[in-house]
Amino acid sequence: MAHKEERGFAVWITGLPASGKSVLAAALARQLAEVAVESVVLESDALRKVFPHKGNYDQQDREYFYGAIAFIGQVLVQQGIPVIFDATANPRSYRDRARQAISHFVEVYVDSPLEVCMQRDPKGIYRKAQAGQARNVPGVGAAYESPENPDVVVHGDREDANEGEARVVQVLKEKGFLISQNDK
């Protein structure tokens, strides 16, 4: 039987808002469940509803928020629970700190052009940013720093989520983070 630490890993899915992160996170969670690996998805929009903030997502709010979700992910991974972060984390440093704290870590970049994300805009954040009602929107009012060396790149504007999810699963297997029942 594997130790808890050997079963836990983290996958941080990053990209601009509306790039396809949530669709990929859901596809990955479904695929993992199909191979009897139950994971927890830490979705930033859902978590923002329970974490206190001043409401404007300024630098201080973001530092607190991303530090808190990275800590939660670290604790879950240490307990042997696979974690999928569905979170922009626009400064690269947030994701880098999580990578340093979590030994079994994979970074996935959903690369979608800003224009495509703005057309999708399911939550209306880009429209609000253009109307001056929302500041700090990554890609518009705040810089988005793409990963320098992501483990997987998914082109959210032209790839199916299942294609991306399959590549993430392959990387998890290659790194030894995901062991199939046949390998035990």
C-alpha positions in Angstrom: 0.0 0.0 0.0 1.3 3.4 -0.9 2.0 6.1 1.7 -0.4 9.0 1.7 2.2 11.4 0.5 2.9 9.2 -2.5 -0.8 9.4 -3.6 -1.2 13.2 -3.3 -0.2 15.6 -6.0 -1.3 19.0 -7.2 -2.2 20.3 -10.7 -2.3 24.0 -11.0 -4.3 25.1 -14.0 -3.6 28.7 -14.9 -4.5 31.0 -17.8 -6.4 34.2 -18.4 -10.0 34.4 -17.2 -12.3 32.5 -19.7 -9.3 30.7 -21.2 -10.8 27.3 -20.5 -9.4 26.5 -17.0 -12.6 25.4 -15.5 -13.6 23.1 -18.4 -10.1 21.5 -18.2 -10.3 21.1 -14.4 -13.7 19.4 -14.7 -12.5 17.1 -17.5 -9.3 16.2 -15.5 -11.3 15.5 -12.3 -13.7 13.2 -14.2 -10.8 11.3 -15.8 -9.1 10.8 -12.5 -12.4 9.5 -11.0 -12.6 7.0 -13.8 -9.3 5.5 -12.7 -10.4 5.5 -9.0 -8.5 8.7 -8.1 -10.7 11.1 -6.2 -9.5 14.6 -6.3 -10.5 18.0 -4.9 -10.9 20.9 -7.2 -10.0 24.2 -5.6 -11.8 26.6 -7.8 -10.9 30.3 -7.2 -14.4 31.8 -7.9 -16.1 29.5 -5.4 -13.4 30.0 -2.8 -13.5 33.8 -3.1 -17.1 33.6 -1.8 -15.9 32.2 1.6 -12.5 34.1 2.0 -12.7 37.6 3.4 -11.5 40.4 1.1 -12.0 44.1 0.5 -13.8 43.4 -2.7 -11.5 44.9 -5.2 -9.0 42.1 -5.6 -6.0 44.4 -5.2 -2.5 43.1 -4.6 -3.0 42.6 -0.9 -6.3 40.6 -1.4 -4.6 38.5 -4.1 -1.5 37.8 -1.9 -3.7 36.6 1.0 -6.1 34.6 -1.2 -3.5 32.7 -3.3 -1.4 32.1 -0.3 -4.4 30.6 1.5 -5.5 28.4 -1.3 -1.9 27.2 -1.9 -1.7 26.3 1.8 -5.0 24.4 1.7 -3.7 22.5 -1.4 -0.5 21.7 0.4 -2.3 20.3 3.4 -4.6 18.2 1.2 -1.6 16.8 -0.8 0.2 16.0 2.4 -2.8 13.9 3.4 -2.6 12.0 0.1 -5.4 13.9 -1.6 -4.9 14.9 -5.2 -5.7 18.6 -5.8 -6.6 20.5 -8.9 -6.2 24.3 -8.6 -8.5 26.1 -11.0 -7.1 29.5 -10.5 -5.6 32.3 -12.7 -3.0 33.4 -10.1 -1.8 36.1 -12.5 1.5 36.9 -10.9 3.8 33.9 -11.6 5.2 34.1 -8.1 2.0 32.8 -6.6 2.2 29.6 -8.6 6.0 29.4 -8.0 5.5 29.5 -4.2 2.9 26.7 -4.4 5.3 24.6 -6.5 8.0 25.1 -3.9 5.7 24.1 -1.1 4.1 21.1 -2.8 6.6 18.4 -3.9 4.3 16.6 -6.4 3.3 19.6 -8.5 2.3 20.0 -12.2 1.6 23.4 -13.7 -0.8 23.5 -16.7 -1.0 26.7 -18.8 -4.3 27.1 -20.7 -3.0 29.4 -23.5 -5.9 31.3 -25.1 -5.6 34.7 -26.8 -7.0 37.6 -24.9 -9.4 38.4 -27.7 -10.9 34.9 -27.5 -11.3 35.1 -23.7 -12.9 38.5 -24.1 -15.4 37.1 -26.6 -16.3 34.2 -24.3 -16.5 36.3 -21.1 -19.1 34.1 -19.4 -18.9 36.1 -16.1 -18.9 39.5 -17.8 -15.6 40.6 -16.2 -14.0 41.9 -19.4 -17.1 43.9 -20.2 -17.0 45.4 -16.7 -13.3 46.1 -17.1 -13.9 47.9 -20.4 -16.7 49.9 -18.8 -14.4 50.9 -16.0 -16.4 49.0 -13.4 -13.7 46.4 -12.6 -10.0 47.0 -12.1 -7.4 44.4 -11.7 -8.8 42.0 -14.4 -5.9 39.8 -15.5 -5.0 40.6 -19.1 -6.7 44.0 -19.0 -6.2 46.0 -15.8 -3.6 43.7 -14.3 -0.7 41.9 -15.9 -1.0 38.1 -16.4 2.4 36.4 -16.2 2.3 33.2 -18.1 4.4 30.3 -16.8 8.0 30.2 -18.0 8.2 26.4 -18.0 4.8 24.8 -17.7 4.6 21.0 -17.5 1.7 21.1 -20.0 0.4 23.7 -22.4 -3.2 23.5 -23.6 -4.4 25.7 -26.4 -7.8 26.7 -25.0 -8.9 28.3 -28.2 -8.4 25.3 -30.5 -8.0 22.2 -28.3 -10.7 20.0 -26.8 -10.5 19.8 -23.0 -10.2 16.0 -23.3 -7.1 16.4 -25.4 -5.6 18.6 -22.7 -6.7 16.4 -19.9 -5.1 13.3 -21.6 -1.8 15.2 -21.8 -2.0 16.2 -18.1 -2.7 12.6 -17.1 0.3 11.4 -19.2 2.6 13.9 -17.4 1.2 12.8 -14.0 2.1 9.2 -15.0 5.5 10.1 -16.4 6.4 11.9 -13.1 5.2 8.9 -11.1 2.4 10.9 -9.4 -0.4 8.8 -10.9 0.1 5.1 -10.6 -2.5 2.9 -12.4 -4.0 0.0 -10.6 -2.1 -2.3 -13.0 1.2 -0.8 -11.8 0.7 -1.6 -8.1 
